Amino acid sequence: MDFIAKDFNLLFKHPFTISKGTKTHQPTLIVELNYLGIRGYGEAPAISYYDLPIAKMLEDLERKKIFLQKFSFSDPERYWHYLHHLFPNNSFLVCALDMAGWDIYGKMKGKQLHQLWQLDISKSPQTDFTIGIDTIDQMILKMKERPWPIYKIKVGVPDDIEMVAALREHTDAVFRVDANAGWTLEEALHKIPILKQLGVELVEQPLATDNWEEMKTLFEKSSLPIIADESCVSESDVEKCHLHFHGINIKLTKCSGITPARRMIKRARELDMKVMIGCMNESSVGTAAIAQLAPMADYIDMDGPLLLAEDTAKGVGFEFGNIIYTDTPGLGVVIDSF
């Protein structure tokens, strides 16, 4: 198993602001695995507050490359377990390699992953489009620039109710809000009923990541579904989120790939929880992986390529929120040169 890894610093169309800060570029790592001439691709964006920069991913790859090269690939789930033990402290890197393994596997079988899993893509939910925090005028312009059936609005700042109310005056689209852990319990209890009146469908991560006691109170009192994001990173967090959130947002990069994400979906369903599959501003490589899982979800947030001014691949497309799948086996992406 040979591999190549390249880092990219992808420009956003607009500066992207959430309650944690602003960024103009998205650093991301793309890996190419080559197994018997079959090439598979995977991606892991670097997110500053998770402290797994591109340099750390590349360092770990170099340090253990001999173990990757010696691995005899047979199926992606076995490969993930190998990677999980090889890089126990680098879930982002494991994600990129796990994606690439699944891409190879699909190409070996001549099918996209959703076909191998016997999923019906006609049941894939529409993806939302994210409106980052900005002046109200700029947020309205961003929304008008991309007419869409569902908007995810970043909140978690003092005037966020005014922002959502102003946007509502310009569209009848479904709204979702994401506070990125930016509210207190008191703020959430005050704001959620108002947001419901403004046509908001759900709220992502209203309180601090580890504020389990107050999250249980909000879970019991909220008139809108509450979806865990930062509180749900890995498989073990699904159980912790039960009876504290109505659903979980699974992000492939955080949980370490497609393989554990499928198990998380299964466990969430057993606990009668809603499932969102979200993005971390991936290019079309990581976004295509989300698309393969989309028929298993209630909500989809995979607008990374729409927010970026540049991309790394050709693959999944969009038409007014609907996911457009390609005919390419595996993840469904094509990289012209690497």
PyMOL commands that set and color helices and strands:
alter all, ss='L'
color gray80, all
select helices_A, chain A and resi 48-50+54-63+65-70+76-86+91-109+113-116+121-123+136-145+160-168+185-197+212-221+236-241+252-255+258-270+284-296+304-307
alter helices_A, ss='H'
color red, helices_A
select strands_A, chain A and resi 2-18+21-35+38-45+129-131+150-154+174-178+200-204+226-228+247-251+274-278+299-301+317-319+322-324
alter strands_A, ss='S'
color yellow, strands_A
deselect
rebuild
show_as cartoon
